[in-house]
């Protein structure tokens, strides 16, 4: 089952989207800010990352850069 990392600081959006993805058979991990998203990406190694770009702590652009730097 594909693993999706959903990084969004808006709880309602994250909840709605994660429920839809789960209903379609995906496993979903949710992170609430960019730093948490990077940490989850490095530990969980998701198949896909859905990243909000305007996040607290570390914005989405920087989080993606940090994730891409790691092999």
MDTraj code that builds the backbone (N, CA, C; nanometers):
import mdtraj as md
import numpy as np

residues = "UNK UNK UNK UNK UNK UNK UNK UNK UNK UNK UNK UNK UNK UNK UNK UNK UNK UNK UNK UNK UNK UNK UNK UNK UNK UNK UNK UNK UNK UNK UNK UNK UNK UNK UNK UNK UNK UNK UNK UNK UNK UNK UNK UNK UNK UNK UNK UNK UNK UNK UNK UNK UNK UNK UNK UNK UNK UNK UNK UNK UNK UNK UNK UNK UNK UNK UNK UNK UNK UNK UNK".split()
xyz = np.array([
    [0.0846, -0.1178, 0.0000],
    [0.0000, 0.0000, 0.0000],
    [0.0895, 0.1247, 0.0000],
    [0.0722, 0.2160, -0.0941],
    [0.1562, 0.3368, -0.0992],
    [0.1377, 0.4249, 0.0246],
    [0.2488, 0.4820, 0.0685],
    [0.2491, 0.5707, 0.1851],
    [0.2591, 0.7151, 0.1383],
    [0.1670, 0.7986, 0.1844],
    [0.1656, 0.9402, 0.1503],
    [0.1910, 1.0210, 0.2762],
    [0.2859, 1.1131, 0.2672],
    [0.3107, 1.2088, 0.3749],
    [0.2386, 1.3376, 0.3391],
    [0.1444, 1.3775, 0.4216],
    [0.0664, 1.4989, 0.4018],
    [0.1130, 1.6023, 0.5033],
    [0.1681, 1.7136, 0.4544],
    [0.2192, 1.8180, 0.5431],
    [0.1333, 1.9428, 0.5234],
    [0.0535, 1.9740, 0.6255],
    [-0.0366, 2.0891, 0.6172],
    [-0.0646, 2.1385, 0.7585],
    [-0.0556, 2.2685, 0.7795],
    [-0.0807, 2.3251, 0.9123],
    [-0.2280, 2.3523, 0.9379],
    [-0.3120, 2.3410, 0.8360],
    [-0.4558, 2.3593, 0.8526],
    [-0.5172, 2.2233, 0.8848],
    [-0.5594, 2.2049, 1.0091],
    [-0.6102, 2.0753, 1.0540],
    [-0.7311, 2.0279, 0.9753],
    [-0.8213, 2.1195, 0.9417],
    [-0.9411, 2.0791, 0.8663],
    [-0.9030, 2.0269, 0.7277],
    [-0.8126, 2.0949, 0.6590],
    [-0.7690, 2.0494, 0.5273],
    [-0.6982, 1.9147, 0.5361],
    [-0.6088, 1.9019, 0.6323],
    [-0.5340, 1.7773, 0.6487],
    [-0.6278, 1.6609, 0.6804],
    [-0.7250, 1.6846, 0.7673],
    [-0.8201, 1.5805, 0.8044],
    [-0.9045, 1.5384, 0.6845],
    [-0.9575, 1.6356, 0.6115],
    [-1.0427, 1.6066, 0.4965],
    [-0.9654, 1.5294, 0.3896],
    [-0.8462, 1.5753, 0.3571],
    [-0.7680, 1.5110, 0.2521],
    [-0.7193, 1.3736, 0.2958],
    [-0.6754, 1.3606, 0.4194],
    [-0.6261, 1.2295, 0.4655],
    [-0.7392, 1.1269, 0.4663],
    [-0.8604, 1.1659, 0.5077],
    [-0.9732, 1.0721, 0.5047],
    [-1.0040, 1.0267, 0.3625],
    [-0.9990, 1.1186, 0.2674],
    [-1.0245, 1.0824, 0.1269],
    [-0.9185, 0.9860, 0.0745],
    [-0.7934, 1.0119, 0.1080],
    [-0.6853, 0.9250, 0.0625],
    [-0.6936, 0.7864, 0.1267],
    [-0.7254, 0.7809, 0.2545],
    [-0.7390, 0.6537, 0.3249],
    [-0.8521, 0.5715, 0.2635],
    [-0.9646, 0.6363, 0.2315],
    [-1.0766, 0.5662, 0.1676],
    [-1.0380, 0.5053, 0.0334],
    [-0.9391, 0.5650, -0.0316],
    [-0.8937, 0.5140, -0.1608],
    [-0.7798, 0.4131, -0.1469],
    [-0.7475, 0.3751, -0.0237],
    [-0.6522, 0.2686, -0.0008],
    [-0.5098, 0.3096, 0.0296],
    [-0.4852, 0.4378, 0.0469],
    [-0.3496, 0.4833, 0.0794],
    [-0.3279, 0.4832, 0.2302],
    [-0.2046, 0.4670, 0.2699],
    [-0.1654, 0.4880, 0.4084],
    [-0.1175, 0.6322, 0.4166],
    [-0.1650, 0.7073, 0.5157],
    [-0.1347, 0.8499, 0.5240],
    [-0.0717, 0.8829, 0.6589],
    [0.0378, 0.9591, 0.6532],
    [0.1009, 1.0147, 0.7723],
    [0.0862, 1.1658, 0.7606],
    [0.0413, 1.2311, 0.8675],
    [0.0173, 1.3751, 0.8650],
    [0.1175, 1.4470, 0.9530],
    [0.1728, 1.5562, 0.9010],
    [0.2623, 1.6438, 0.9773],
    [0.2044, 1.7851, 0.9733],
    [0.2196, 1.8589, 1.0823],
    [0.1584, 1.9900, 1.0935],
    [0.2472, 2.1087, 1.0626],
    [0.3774, 2.0857, 1.0435],
    [0.4667, 2.1954, 1.0056],
    [0.5832, 2.1380, 0.9252],
    [0.6629, 2.2256, 0.8668],
    [0.7705, 2.1823, 0.7792],
    [0.8773, 2.0995, 0.8476],
    [0.9135, 2.1366, 0.9697],
    [1.0161, 2.0615, 1.0424],
    [0.9686, 1.9195, 1.0729],
    [0.8444, 1.9077, 1.1152],
    [0.7857, 1.7769, 1.1431],
    [0.7747, 1.6957, 1.0136],
    [0.7415, 1.7632, 0.9046],
    [0.7328, 1.6968, 0.7750],
    [0.8664, 1.6394, 0.7312],
    [0.9732, 1.7157, 0.7501],
    [1.1080, 1.6679, 0.7153],
    [1.1424, 1.5469, 0.8007],
    [1.1150, 1.5542, 0.9298],
    [1.1450, 1.4426, 1.0200],
    [1.0701, 1.3163, 0.9781],
    [0.9419, 1.3305, 0.9478],
    [0.8632, 1.2149, 0.9030],
    [0.9153, 1.1602, 0.7702],
    [0.9514, 1.2477, 0.6786],
    [1.0004, 1.2038, 0.5480],
    [1.1277, 1.1221, 0.5611],
    [1.2148, 1.1608, 0.6532],
    [1.3412, 1.0901, 0.6703],
    [1.3232, 0.9558, 0.7402],
    [1.2242, 0.9448, 0.8266],
    [1.2006, 0.8206, 0.9005],
    [1.1076, 0.7266, 0.8243],
    [1.0005, 0.7793, 0.7687],
    [0.8959, 0.6979, 0.7059],
    [0.9252, 0.6605, 0.5599],
    [1.0078, 0.7375, 0.4917],
    [1.0351, 0.7239, 0.3473],
    [0.9067, 0.7031, 0.2657],
    [0.8248, 0.8071, 0.2570],
    [0.6970, 0.7958, 0.1861],
    [0.7160, 0.7827, 0.0348],
    [0.6130, 0.7300, -0.0296],
    [0.6122, 0.7196, -0.1756],
    [0.5793, 0.8533, -0.2401],
    [0.5040, 0.9369, -0.1680],
    [0.4615, 1.0675, -0.2183],
    [0.4515, 1.1641, -0.1019],
    [0.4923, 1.2890, -0.1237],
    [0.4774, 1.3939, -0.0227],
    [0.3868, 1.5025, -0.0799],
    [0.2787, 1.5319, -0.0086],
    [0.1912, 1.6442, -0.0433],
    [0.2217, 1.7547, 0.0569],
    [0.2822, 1.8629, 0.0077],
    [0.3383, 1.9656, 0.0953],
    [0.2695, 2.1001, 0.0732],
    [0.2169, 2.1569, 0.1814],
    [0.1707, 2.2952, 0.1812],
    [0.2979, 2.3814, 0.1764],
    [0.2972, 2.4889, 0.1022],
    [0.4179, 2.5703, 0.0902],
    [0.4291, 2.6779, 0.1988],
    [0.3171, 2.7194, 0.2558],
    [0.3189, 2.8231, 0.3592],
    [0.2963, 2.7569, 0.4950],
    [0.4078, 2.7117, 0.5540],
    [0.4019, 2.6391, 0.6804],
    [0.4780, 2.7131, 0.7892],
    [0.4407, 2.6907, 0.9158],
    [0.5191, 2.7478, 1.0258],
    [0.6474, 2.6673, 1.0465],
    [0.7384, 2.7227, 1.1220],
    [0.8679, 2.6654, 1.1602],
    [0.9616, 2.6600, 1.0398],
    [0.9372, 2.5701, 0.9454],
    [1.0140, 2.5613, 0.8209],
    [0.9112, 2.5647, 0.7084],
    [0.9243, 2.6611, 0.6145],
    [0.8238, 2.6682, 0.5081],
    [0.8377, 2.5489, 0.4145],
    [0.7374, 2.5272, 0.3319],
    [0.7333, 2.4122, 0.2434],
    [0.8485, 2.4057, 0.1449],
    [0.8906, 2.5207, 0.0936],
    [1.0012, 2.5239, -0.0021],
    [1.1298, 2.4729, 0.0616],
    [1.1586, 2.5216, 0.1816],
    [1.2798, 2.4791, 0.2503],
    [1.2701, 2.3328, 0.2929],
    [1.1521, 2.2899, 0.3357],
    [1.1333, 2.1500, 0.3751],
    [1.1617, 2.0566, 0.2576],
    [1.1131, 2.0926, 0.1399],
    [1.1390, 2.0106, 0.0205],
    [1.2884, 2.0075, -0.0099],
    [1.3560, 2.1214, 0.0006],
    [1.5016, 2.1239, -0.0210],
    [1.5737, 2.0309, 0.0753],
    [1.5341, 2.0344, 0.2019],
    [1.5967, 1.9479, 0.3030],
    [1.5707, 1.8003, 0.2753],
    [1.4504, 1.7672, 0.2339],
    [1.4173, 1.6276, 0.2024],
    [1.4974, 1.5805, 0.0805],
    [1.5079, 1.6640, -0.0204],
    [1.5798, 1.6246, -0.1427],
    [1.7293, 1.6071, -0.1192],
    [1.7854, 1.6748, -0.0226],
    [1.9297, 1.6621, 0.0061],
    [1.9655, 1.5256, 0.0635],
    [1.8671, 1.4577, 0.1209],
    [1.8929, 1.3292, 0.1839],
    [1.8722, 1.2175, 0.0829],
    [1.9723, 1.1291, 0.0707],
    [1.9603, 1.0197, -0.0274],
    [1.8456, 0.9235, 0.0049],
])
top = md.Topology()
chain = top.add_chain()
for i, resn in enumerate(residues, 1):
    res = top.add_residue(resn, chain, resSeq=i)
    for name in ("N", "CA", "C"):
        top.add_atom(name, md.element.get_by_symbol(name[0]), res)
traj = md.Trajectory(xyz[None], top)
